[in-house]
Amino acid sequence: MRVRRLTAAVAVAAAAVALRPAAAGAQCRPGEDSNEAKLLAHYSAPITFAPQVGPGVGRHRVTLGADLTYIPKPDPALEQTGRCFMPKQESTQLSPVFPRPRLSIALPLGMGLEIGYLPPVRVAGAKANLISGALSIARPIVGSGPEAIVAGARVHATRGYVNGAITCSDDAIQQTDPNAACYGSEKSNDTFRPNMWGIDGSVGRSFRAGRVGVYAGGGYTWLAPRFRVGFNQLDGFQDRTRVEVDLHRAAVFGGATYRLAGIWSATAQVYSVPVDVTLFRLGATAQL
């Protein structure tokens, strides 16, 4: 009888191993104080669709623009994850810069439509496909003409994804310990979706007959970033762990515009999410 029971137990265990799923799609929802959540917020900040110029700049025009955001590397202590994954040091900075082409269209009554789109091209170690949009309104509050003080407000949103090797980069791949992280032969292909929408407002003024403009403002953004692991282990197991957090962040920003010649202008901006990161942007616009 004992032999039969032992045989049955072994058979059940063997069946359980054989039927183990080839892919794991576990869902993890870490707290707002976790490193996973703070890293997602850190890399959501440069993607937030902040204004490139001050309110009212380029009214009654179609404006083509582009800017380049420098992304500072997070504190190494922040890259040590453990809530959703096996504790290890992540390789989170896929690219030190984030580019974004823009199109702005002036609408009647001081309103404006802005669209930003980064097509699926590879920038350093990241491949992004992101679209952003904003609806704005601007009104002069002091004075009139090209040197009036103008106030503006915007509603913006961003959707899309960024692909890259975050959980298991080339440097992290190992083939010696199947119980350790990144046991495989190829780096991961992870997906980050920085879903967000927000509001912001700013006040700006131009000088020297509109040749130089400065502005400052702030905003509030609701973030719903989603992250999915894409890693295949040597033993055939596929890690598809999903990390989901819901966050909200306040930001402040300030910038300047300088008209170079003809339709061309140069832009610069400092954008700061005080609890996460401070960013610097440089760009250019062409008013058609």
C-alpha positions as CSV (number, residue, x, y, z in Angstrom):
1,M,0.0,0.0,0.0
2,R,2.8,2.4,0.9
3,V,4.6,1.6,-2.4
4,R,1.4,2.4,-4.3
5,R,0.9,5.7,-2.4
6,L,4.6,6.7,-3.0
7,T,4.3,5.8,-6.7
8,A,1.1,7.9,-7.0
9,A,2.7,10.9,-5.3
10,V,5.7,10.7,-7.6
11,A,3.4,10.6,-10.6
12,V,1.5,13.6,-9.4
13,A,4.7,15.6,-8.8
14,A,6.0,14.7,-12.2
15,A,2.8,15.8,-13.8
16,A,2.9,19.1,-12.0
17,V,6.4,19.8,-13.3
18,A,5.5,18.7,-16.8
19,L,2.4,21.0,-16.8
20,R,4.2,24.0,-15.4
21,P,3.3,27.0,-17.7
22,A,6.0,27.9,-20.1
23,A,5.4,31.6,-19.5
24,A,4.6,33.5,-16.3
25,G,2.5,36.7,-16.5
26,A,2.3,37.5,-12.9
27,Q,1.0,41.0,-11.9
28,C,2.9,43.1,-9.4
29,R,1.5,46.3,-7.9
30,P,4.3,47.8,-5.7
31,G,3.7,50.6,-3.3
32,E,4.4,54.2,-4.2
33,D,7.5,54.1,-2.0
34,S,9.0,51.1,-3.8
35,N,12.1,51.5,-6.1
36,E,10.0,50.0,-8.9
37,A,7.4,52.8,-8.7
38,K,10.1,55.5,-8.3
39,L,12.0,54.3,-11.4
40,L,8.8,54.3,-13.5
41,A,8.1,57.9,-12.3
42,H,11.7,58.9,-13.0
43,Y,11.5,57.8,-16.6
44,S,7.9,59.1,-17.1
45,A,9.1,62.7,-16.4
46,P,11.0,63.3,-19.6
47,I,8.1,61.9,-21.6
48,T,5.5,64.2,-20.1
49,F,4.2,66.5,-22.8
50,A,5.3,69.9,-21.3
51,P,5.1,73.1,-23.5
52,Q,8.1,73.9,-25.6
53,V,7.5,77.6,-25.7
54,G,5.6,80.2,-23.6
55,P,1.9,80.8,-23.8
56,G,0.8,82.6,-26.9
57,V,4.1,82.3,-28.8
58,G,3.4,81.8,-32.4
59,R,-0.3,82.6,-32.4
60,H,-2.0,82.4,-35.7
61,R,0.7,80.2,-37.1
62,V,1.6,76.6,-37.8
63,T,4.8,75.8,-35.9
64,L,7.1,72.8,-36.4
65,G,9.4,72.1,-33.5
66,A,11.6,69.5,-31.9
67,D,13.3,69.3,-28.6
68,L,15.9,67.0,-27.0
69,T,15.7,66.2,-23.3
70,Y,18.8,65.1,-21.3
71,I,17.9,62.2,-18.9
72,P,20.1,62.0,-15.9
73,K,20.9,58.5,-14.6
74,P,19.0,57.7,-11.4
75,D,20.7,57.0,-8.1
76,P,22.2,53.5,-8.2
77,A,20.4,52.7,-4.9
78,L,17.1,53.4,-6.7
79,E,18.0,50.8,-9.4
80,Q,18.2,48.0,-6.8
81,T,14.8,46.4,-7.2
82,G,13.2,43.7,-5.1
83,R,9.5,44.1,-4.7
84,C,8.5,42.6,-8.0
85,F,11.7,40.8,-9.1
86,M,14.5,38.8,-7.7
87,P,16.7,41.5,-5.9
88,K,19.4,42.8,-8.3
89,Q,20.8,45.9,-9.9
90,E,18.8,47.0,-12.9
91,S,20.2,48.6,-16.1
92,T,17.5,51.3,-16.5
93,Q,19.1,54.0,-18.6
94,L,18.6,52.8,-22.1
95,S,19.3,56.3,-23.6
96,P,20.7,59.5,-22.1
97,V,18.4,61.7,-24.3
98,F,14.8,61.7,-25.3
99,P,14.0,63.4,-28.7
100,R,10.5,64.6,-29.7
101,P,9.2,66.2,-32.9
102,R,6.2,68.6,-32.5
103,L,3.5,70.3,-34.5
104,S,1.5,73.2,-33.1
105,I,-1.5,74.7,-34.8
106,A,-3.1,78.0,-33.7
107,L,-6.9,77.9,-33.4
108,P,-9.4,80.7,-33.1
109,L,-10.1,82.5,-29.8
110,G,-6.5,82.0,-28.5
111,M,-6.7,78.3,-28.5
112,G,-4.1,75.9,-29.8
113,L,-3.5,72.2,-30.7
114,E,-0.2,70.5,-30.1
115,I,0.9,67.1,-31.3
116,G,4.1,65.3,-30.6
117,Y,5.1,62.0,-32.1
118,L,8.2,59.8,-31.8
119,P,8.1,57.1,-34.4
120,P,9.5,53.6,-33.7
121,V,13.1,54.4,-34.3
122,R,16.0,53.2,-32.0
123,V,17.8,55.8,-29.9
124,A,20.8,54.2,-28.2
125,G,19.3,51.2,-26.4
126,A,15.6,52.2,-26.6
127,K,13.0,51.9,-29.3
128,A,10.0,54.1,-28.7
129,N,6.7,54.7,-30.3
130,L,5.0,57.5,-28.5
131,I,2.2,60.0,-29.3
132,S,1.3,63.0,-27.3
133,G,-1.4,65.7,-27.7
134,A,-2.4,68.9,-25.9
135,L,-5.2,71.5,-26.1
136,S,-4.3,75.0,-24.9
137,I,-5.7,78.4,-24.4
138,A,-3.9,81.7,-23.9
139,R,-4.9,85.2,-23.0
140,P,-3.1,88.5,-22.5
141,I,-3.4,89.6,-18.8
142,V,-1.3,92.8,-18.8
143,G,-0.8,95.1,-21.8
144,S,-1.2,94.3,-25.4
145,G,0.9,93.7,-28.5
146,P,4.1,91.6,-28.8
147,E,5.3,92.5,-25.3
148,A,2.1,91.8,-23.4
149,I,2.2,89.4,-20.4
150,V,0.3,86.3,-21.4
151,A,-1.2,83.5,-19.3
152,G,-2.0,80.1,-20.7
153,A,-3.4,76.7,-19.6
154,R,-3.1,73.3,-21.2
155,V,-4.5,69.8,-21.0
156,H,-2.2,67.1,-22.3
157,A,-1.9,63.3,-22.6
158,T,0.7,60.7,-23.8
159,R,0.3,57.1,-24.8
160,G,2.7,54.5,-26.5
161,Y,5.6,52.3,-25.5
162,V,9.3,52.1,-25.1
163,N,11.2,48.8,-25.7
164,G,14.6,47.8,-24.5
165,A,16.7,45.5,-22.3
166,I,16.0,46.8,-18.7
167,T,15.7,43.7,-16.5
168,C,18.4,41.7,-18.2
169,S,21.0,43.6,-20.3
170,D,24.0,42.0,-22.0
171,D,26.1,42.6,-19.0
172,A,23.6,40.9,-16.7
173,I,23.1,37.7,-18.7
174,Q,24.6,34.6,-17.0
175,Q,24.5,30.8,-17.7
176,T,25.9,29.4,-14.5
177,D,23.1,29.5,-11.9
178,P,19.6,28.6,-13.1
179,N,18.2,29.9,-9.7
180,A,19.8,33.4,-10.1
181,A,18.4,36.3,-12.2
182,C,19.0,36.6,-15.9
183,Y,19.8,32.9,-16.6
184,G,19.7,32.9,-20.4
185,S,21.5,33.5,-23.6
186,E,19.8,36.7,-24.9
187,K,19.0,40.0,-23.3
188,S,15.4,40.8,-22.3
189,N,13.0,42.8,-24.5
190,D,11.0,44.7,-21.9
191,T,8.1,47.1,-22.6
192,F,7.5,50.3,-20.7
193,R,4.1,52.1,-21.3
194,P,4.1,55.6,-19.8
195,N,0.4,56.2,-19.8
196,M,-0.4,59.7,-18.5
197,W,-2.5,62.8,-18.7
198,G,-2.2,66.2,-17.0
199,I,-2.8,69.9,-16.8
200,D,-0.4,72.8,-16.6
201,G,-0.4,76.6,-16.6
202,S,2.2,79.2,-17.3
203,V,2.8,83.0,-17.6
204,G,5.1,84.5,-20.2
205,R,6.3,87.7,-21.7
206,S,8.3,88.7,-24.8
207,F,10.9,91.4,-25.1
208,R,12.7,93.3,-27.9
209,A,9.6,93.3,-30.1
210,G,9.0,89.6,-29.6
211,R,12.6,88.5,-30.3
212,V,13.2,87.1,-26.8
213,G,10.6,85.4,-24.7
214,V,10.6,83.9,-21.2
215,Y,8.0,81.9,-19.3
216,A,7.4,79.9,-16.1
217,G,4.7,77.6,-14.9
218,G,3.7,74.4,-13.2
219,G,1.5,71.4,-13.7
220,Y,0.0,68.2,-12.3
221,T,0.2,64.8,-14.0
222,W,-1.7,61.6,-13.3
223,L,0.5,58.6,-14.2
224,A,-0.5,55.0,-14.9
225,P,2.8,53.5,-16.1
226,R,2.9,49.8,-17.0
227,F,6.0,47.7,-17.4
228,R,6.2,44.1,-18.7
229,V,9.2,41.9,-18.6
230,G,10.2,40.0,-21.8
231,F,12.9,37.5,-20.9
232,N,13.3,33.8,-22.0
233,Q,15.4,31.6,-19.7
234,L,17.6,28.8,-20.9
235,D,15.3,26.2,-19.4
236,G,12.4,27.4,-21.7
237,F,10.6,29.5,-19.0
238,Q,9.3,32.8,-20.2
239,D,9.1,35.7,-17.7
240,R,6.3,38.0,-18.6
241,T,5.9,39.7,-15.2
242,R,3.8,42.9,-15.3
243,V,4.4,45.9,-13.0
244,E,1.5,48.3,-12.6
245,V,1.4,51.5,-10.5
246,D,-0.8,54.6,-10.3
247,L,0.9,57.8,-9.3
248,H,0.5,61.6,-9.5
249,R,3.2,64.2,-9.7
250,A,3.5,68.0,-9.5
251,A,6.1,69.7,-11.7
252,V,7.5,73.2,-12.2
253,F,9.2,74.5,-15.3
254,G,10.7,77.6,-16.9
255,G,12.2,78.4,-20.2
256,A,13.2,80.9,-22.9
257,T,12.8,81.4,-26.6
258,Y,15.1,83.3,-28.9
259,R,14.2,84.2,-32.5
260,L,17.3,83.5,-34.6
261,A,16.5,84.6,-38.1
262,G,13.4,84.4,-40.3
263,I,11.1,81.6,-39.1
264,W,13.7,80.0,-36.8
265,S,13.8,80.1,-33.0
266,A,15.9,78.4,-30.4
267,T,14.3,77.1,-27.2
268,A,15.5,76.0,-23.8
269,Q,13.7,74.7,-20.7
270,V,14.3,73.4,-17.2
271,Y,11.6,71.0,-16.1
272,S,11.5,69.6,-12.6
273,V,9.5,67.0,-10.8
274,P,10.8,67.8,-7.3
275,V,10.3,64.3,-5.8
276,D,11.9,62.6,-8.9
277,V,14.2,64.4,-11.3
278,T,15.2,67.7,-12.8
279,L,15.5,67.8,-16.6
280,F,17.1,70.1,-19.2
281,R,15.7,70.6,-22.8
282,L,17.1,72.3,-25.9
283,G,15.1,72.6,-29.1
284,A,14.2,74.6,-32.1
285,T,11.0,75.8,-33.8
286,A,10.0,77.0,-37.3
287,Q,6.9,79.2,-37.6
288,L,5.3,78.7,-41.0
